[in-house]
Amino acid sequence: MKIERAALLLALGLMIGWGLGATDEPTKIGFVDAEQVILTVKEGKSAREELERKGREAEAKLGPLIEEYKAKGQELEARRMALSEDALKEKVLDLQALENRIKGMQAEAQGKLEIDQARLFGPVQEKFLEVVREVGQDHGFSAIMLSNSPSLIYRREALDVTDLVIKTFDGKS
């Protein structure tokens, strides 16, 4: 079993080595920070600003209800001893209904924001991939990898092409 695995790894290593050695060009690898690119380019900034605006609008709609909930909660605590058992139950149920309404509106707003995020950032992410391919081809890279990949342990800063991708991206706008 171990011999088969070793033979497979040896064959794979030889194939990779042969494939890299088959070209006259040296292997050139670059790294790009996708998040930095998307949040730095003009289209990404405008998408982020619109998403933040929509978030503020959602918060503005929820604000009065949250304030009402707080006020009713404080009123309930202040008057708890003076209320009859039936009145107390009714106030608690009203407060719970308002809390459920707030939670429902928050969930709806979150869902809308997620849809808006996909709609706003989807085209930016697609263009990012196109630009990275273009930079790779135009500058002779064998590979360009994400610099924030969890499997990446070390990279030289000189291999970072993030600024080049941002410049190329914004040049296409």
VENUR-V899921 format. One record per pair of residues at least 24 apart in sequence whose ideal C-beta (glycine too) atoms are under 6 Angstrom apart, sorted by the first residue. I is the first residue (numbers start at 1). J is the second residue. Records with the same first field share a line. If there is no record, write none. Layout:
# VENUR-V899921
I->J  J
This chain:
# VENUR-V899921
27->142
28->140  141  142
29->143
30->141  144  159  161
31->145  147  155  159  160
32->144  161  162  165
33->147  148  162
34->146
36->162
37->128  165  166
38->124  128
40->166
41->166  169  170
42->170  173
43->124
44->124
47->120  121  124
50->120
51->116  117  120
54->116
58->109
62->105
65->102
69->98
131->165  168  169
132->165
135->164  165  168
